[in-house]
Amino acid sequence: MVTRYNPDRVSKGEMLDIQDVEEILAIPLLGVIPESAAVLKASNQGVPVICNGESDAGQAYSDVVARFLGEEVPHRFLEVPKKGFLQRMFGGMG
């Protein structure tokens, strides 16, 4: 499992991409957990991040559990999210 994955850092060459990690480890990848402030928040509250199904990290951990139980679940959160029109125009200010 790869944790704290950030596709933006991958695109800048600051982090290995998933294919490189799989090649180095030579084992199937069980999951990819995105870098997320929800993990820190959950840790500070003493609640598992998986209990917050709305966060990317919580969803990713749920995916890992499903894969571990034998379900075919596609990997998510591997691409840089596309910005909407207003985010492109105003840089997400507000």
Secondary structure as GFF3:
##gff-version 3
##sequence-region A 1 94
A	DSSP	beta_strand	2	5	.	.	.	ID=ss1
A	DSSP	alpha_helix	7	11	.	.	.	ID=ss2
A	DSSP	alpha_helix	18	25	.	.	.	ID=ss3
A	DSSP	beta_strand	32	34	.	.	.	ID=ss4
A	DSSP	alpha_helix	37	45	.	.	.	ID=ss5
A	DSSP	three_ten_helix	49	51	.	.	.	ID=ss6
A	DSSP	alpha_helix	56	68	.	.	.	ID=ss7
A	DSSP	alpha_helix	85	90	.	.	.	ID=ss8
###
